[in-house]
């Protein structure tokens, strides 16, 4: 898959450290070959660009040197000085919000990028034409791909290399996620997905704080600092449309309660996993997939060889 659009897909071309998963898109491709009938229940929806809208695909990842609203959970614009040093001012959260990370934006005219080809004209997003991601395969779009601290690792609570913050209730463990803050760096907090209310439930000591909208700011208890709520889709990608509706429906995010709309009206499953399209092949090499009243027709081109 194209790195610029599918950075967290297991079949993306770059293994840059960002956690990657087997997604419905990958299994849908295998299913469309006709050789496989995959189990979409084992997939995880990619949070990269999820719910960001068409602009995420049709527009540049950086606009005027800044990250546009549709790319806030995916891209970054903070230049780093040295590839192996930790620059606190350049930290953020990786696209999966499981790691405190650094932006991979470098200056190709400096020693750090001296041996690399700089961004071509069509992939220059800053006034300085030498700026770009160290990963060229993603159209030089900078991301928080330089992972530094894993929020899900309980041992990081005692990580002496992690710059301290004025906050004693930071949580490291399997349920922890990375949250931006106005302190020295992002913080790791215990976060649970509330499926019914479509909110992120953040537990900090004895306090329970609800994130209902992306960009909300909440006070870190017993401090003068705040943390920022990410989008629900980036933290809980599987709760809105599980398995991206298994290829048997569309994900309608405009409804009061977003969810899958199955092509087969008799399929009442949450992720349209109980649909079995009727397959028919005509004499004109057209394959039709039918779910009740909905039909998708594909023209198949056959290549014949002599042995």
Secondary structure, DSSP 8 states (H G I E B T S, - for coil): --TTT-TTBTTSS--SSS--B--HHHHHHHHHTTS----GGG-----TTTT--THHHHS-SEETTEE-GGGTTT----B-S-TTS--GGGEEE-TTSSEEEE--EEETTSGGGTTS----GGG--SSSTTEEES-GGGTT---S-EEEEETT-GGGGG-TTS---S-S----STTEEEEEESSSS-EEEEEEEETTTTEEEEEETTEEEEE-STT-EEE-TTSS-EEE---HHHH-TTTTSGGGGGGSEEEE-SSTT-EEEESSTT--STTSTT---EEEE-TTSEEEEEETTEEEEEE--------
